[in-house]
């Protein structure tokens, strides 16, 4: 199959130009999510291939030196887009040094295409390595799957740069130029295909990375209590359902926690003080829980703890530890120090019993009511006597 270099370049230019249009529309929201810089990168790539396509018509200063500098600028803007997406700022030399070095090497090797492919290819490879490191070093970026499209494109481009340098080094035939009639080598055809695929799949991957993060943020907002930043009631019930369904024969405990005389705080110090107390209490409780325990806000001044792999004795120990943590020292808020206590009701699902979540919640609520009736600032575990009274 004979492919004309100008046809291949036209395909690259047309594909990139259409992507530029779509990317600038996607970046028009004004968010600092890297979309604007990514759109600039694809715009520079379109200009790069336009200059290369005009080789023989334009002076080499534009079609060789400026074109290679723009290509290095493409990689610099890709790196800048990824770093902006990750909300971090790497050293500026990572952006500017490769571009300056590329312009210098292109000027020195303007008449030596083989050496240009080798030495400038090394600079491009270094830029690809910086991009790959940025993708791999950020856990949030790797929380989704879309980054793999971008990383795969970087890996393919590194391979092609190596193959192109190899072909240039060992001179397997003349390298086809836009102004010539020579047929492109297989390596050149592969390079065109990979560059087009990298720009296309990379742009799709970057768009999807933004979408994945937006989805995670929306889910976080939907499942997190905005005041205390712990799971809200909906998320808490989901955790509890999973804990009961996936316990594998192990016990599960549920602790219902209520702040004693919380209404007095709102009445005396105002609702902003009450909100601050809720945040402080949530922080203290979280500091005493195990890694696999889940604290959530059940509603109002009530919190709930899901404690997997915890029997009655363990639940009592945990609850007493939480009670002492809150009662041991006053909370320091803007209005001063406030002493507060909590009451806790415990309901356990033994390893040999299958129970519905609504039953476990009802038992914990009954135990919490008993703790309140007994004087507050105490822990009560739902037991057989309560079950008989409830019946």
N, C-alpha and C positions, 0 to 999 in steps of 0.2 A: 504494500500500500504506500503510494507516494503522497506525502503531505508537504504542502508549500509552507515555508516558515511564516510568510505573511498571513496565511489563513489561520495558522495556530495563534499568532499574535492578535489577530482580529478577534478570535474567540475569547482570548483572555481579556482583552480590553472591553468587549461587550459585556461579558459576565461580570467583571468588576464594576463597570459603570452602573449596571442595574442594581448590584448590591449596594453601591454607594448611595443611590437614591433611597433604597429601602432602609438602610442603616441611619441615614440622617433623619428620616421620618421617625424611626424608633427612638432616636436620641433627642427628639424635639421637646421632651418633657422637662428638660433642664436638670434632671437628677445627676448627681456625681456618682454614676455607676459604671463609668468607663465606656459607655456606648458612643459618646461623642468622639473620644480619642480613637476608638476602634474604627469609626466611620472615616476619620481623617487618615488612618492607616490604609484603608482600602482605596481612598481617593488618591493617596500618594502612589499606591501600587498601579492604579489605572494610568496615572501620569508616567510612571516608569515604563510601562509597556508601550505607551504611545510614543515616547522618545525612542525606545529601542526599535519600534516599527518604522520610525522615520530615519533610521541609520542609513547614511548614504545621501540623504536629502538635507539633513541638518549637519552642522559641524560636529566633529567628534567630541568637542567640549560639552555639548548637550547630550548627544546620543550615547556617549560612553561615560564621561565623568559625572555629569549631573544625574544621569539615569541610575548609575550605581550608587551614588549618594542618596538618591530618593529611595532606592530599595533598602538601604541600611536604615533610612528614616522610617520606612514601613515597619521594620522589626522593632525599632525604638518605640514607636507609637503603640505597637501591640503590647510590648512590655509595660508601657505607661498605662494602657487601658486595663490590663490585668491588675496592676498595682493599685490603680484607683478603685477598681472593683473590690479589692481586698482591703481598702482603706489603709494603705501604708505607703511610705515614701522611701524607695531605695536611693542610694547615692546617685547624684545627677550624672556622674561620669559614665554610668552604665547606659545612659541615653546618648550622650554627646560624643564620647570618645570613639565608639565604633563608627559613627557617621563621619567624623573628621578623618579617621584612619582610612576609611573606604575611599573618600575623596582623594586623599593623598596617593594611595596605591593606584587608583584609577588614572590619576594624572601621570604617574610615573610609567605605568604599563599600558598607556593608551593605545599603543601599536602592537602589543603582545597579548593576544587574546588567550593563549594557553596559560601564560603566567598569571594573567588577570583572573582567570577562572580558579586557579589554584589558591592564590594569596587572598583574593577578596572572598573566595569561598570559605576560607578559614575564619575570616571576620564574621561572615554570616553564621557559620557554625557556632561561634562563640555567642552570638546574639541568641541563637536557638537554645543554647545551653542555659542562658540566663532566663529565658522564657520558661523552659522546662522546670528549672529550679523554683521559679515563682509559683508554678502550678502545683508542684509536689510539696512545697514547704508550708502551705496554708491549709490547715485541717478543714476550715469552713468551705473552701473551694472544693475540696475533695468529698464534702458531705453528700453531694449529688453525683450524677453520672455524666452530665454534659461535658465536664472538663476533659473527659477521655477523648472526645472528638478533637478538641484543640490539641491535646497532648499527642494524639495519634498523628495529626497533621505535622506537628513539630518533628516527631520521630521520622516520618516519611521524608520530610524535607532534608533532614540531616543525612539520611541514606543517599538521597539523590545528589546532594552537594558533594558527597564523597565519590559517587560514581562519575559525576561530571568532571571532578578534578582528576580522577584516574584516567578518563578518556582523553582529557586535554594533556595530561602528563605524558602518556604513551602514544599520543598522536594517531589514534585509529581513524584515519581519514580526516578530511577537512570538516571543520565545524561550520554548519550551514549558517549563513547570515541573511537578514531580510533583503538586502540589496542584491544577493547572489542567486544562482540557480541550483546550487547543490541541494541534494535531498538531506533533511536532518537525520542525524544518527539516531539509533534506538534510544540512546541515553538522553539525547536532546528531546525526543518525543516524550519519553518518560518524565523528564523534567517539566515540560509544559503541562502534562496531565496532572502531575503531583502539585504543581503550583496552583493550578486552577482548583483542584480538589481541596488543597489546604486553605485557600481563601474562602471557598464556599462552605466547607464543613467547619472551618474555624469560626466563621461568622455565625453559622447556625449554632455551633457549640457555645459561643459567647452569649448569644441571645438566650439560649436555654439555661445557661448558668445564672443569668439575671432572673429568669422566670423561676428557677428552682429556689433561689434565695427569697424572692418575693413570696412564693408559696410557703416557705418555712416561716417567714415573718408573720404572714396572715394566720397560719396555724398556731403560732406562738401566741398571738393576740387573742385568738379564739379560745385557747385552752389555758390561759394564764390570768390570774387575778391581777388587775392593773395596779392595785394599791400595794399589795405585799409581794408581788412577783413570784408567788408560789402557784401551783396548779389550782385552777378554779374548780367549782363543784362538778362541772361536766367532765373535766380531765380526771379529777379525783375518782369519780365513779367508774371511768374507763379503766384506771389503774386497779381499782378494787375488783372489778369483774375479771380482769386478766389474772390477778393474783389468785383468785379463787379457782379459776378455770385451769391454770397452769401450775398449780402448787405441787403436783406429782406425789401426793400422799403426805406432804409436809403440812404442819399447822400454819395458820395465818391468824394474826391478831389485828383488830381494828380499835383504835383509841379515839374516842370523841372528847375533844377538849373545849372547854368554855371558860372565858375570862370572867372572874368574879366581880360583881358590882361595876361592870363596864359602863353602865348608863350614868353612874355618878361622875365618871371622868368627862363624858360629853357634856353633862349638865354644869359641872364646875369649871372646866377648863376650855370647853368648846370642842366642836367636831374636828378641827384641824389637829388638836392635841390627841383626840381619840384615834385619828388616822395614824399619827406618828407612833402611838403606843402599839397599834396593831402591827405596824412594820417592825418595830423593835422586838415584839414578842415573837413574830415569825422568824426573825433572824436568830434569836436565842434558841428557839426550838430546833431550827435547822442545824445549829452548831452542835447539838447533842444527839442527833440521829445518826444511825449507821448509813453507809453509802447506799444500801439497797432499800432503805425505808423511804416512804413517800409522804411528805407533808403537803396538805392542801387546805384551802379555805373553804369550809363547808357552807358558810353564810354568816353575815353579821360578825359577831365576835367569836364564832365557833370555828375551830380548826379540826382536822381529822388526820390521823396517821395510819397508813397501811404498813404493817410490819410483817413481811413474809418470813417464813421459817421461824416463827416465834410462838412458843407455847404459852400457857397461862402464867407460869412462873417468870418467863422471860418478859412477857408483856407487863407484869406488875413491876419488875425491876426497871424496865424502860420508862414506864409512866411515872414512877416515883422520881426517877432521875430528871425527867422533864418538869415535874412539879417543883422540885427543889431549885432547878435552874432559874425558874421564873421568880420564885419567892425569895431567893437568897440575897438579891441586891435590887435596889430601886432602878427603875428605868430613867435614864437621863434624856429629857426632851427639851425643846426650846423654852417651855414654860417653867422648867425646873426638874426636880426629881419626883417620880411617882412610884409608889410601892403598889404592886399588884400581885394577885395570886390566880391560880387556875384550878379548876376541878376537872377530873378526868374519869370517863366511863369506859370500861374495857369490855369487848366482846371477842371471844376466841372461837375459831373454827378448828376443832381438833383434827389430827391427821386421819382419823378413822371415820370422819363424818362429812357428809355432803350437805352444804347449806346454801340457801339463796342469799344474795347480797342484802335484799330488803330485810330479811330476818336478822342478819348480823348487825345491820344499822339500827334496827329497832331495839335489839338487846343492848347495844352500846348506848343508845339514847336513854334507855331505862336505867342503866347503871349510872350514867351521868346525872340523871334526875335524883337518884339516890344519894350521890355525892353532894349535890346541892342541898338536899334535905337534911343531910347529916352535919351541915355546918360549913360547907365549901372548903376550898384549899385542901382537897384530899382526893384519893384514888379509890374507886370502887370497881370491882370486877363482877360482871353478870354471872350469877350462879344459880344452882338448882332452886334455892329458896325464892329467888326473884321470879324464876320461871313458874313456880307454883302460884305465887301471888298474881302474876300476870294472867295465868289460866283462870 
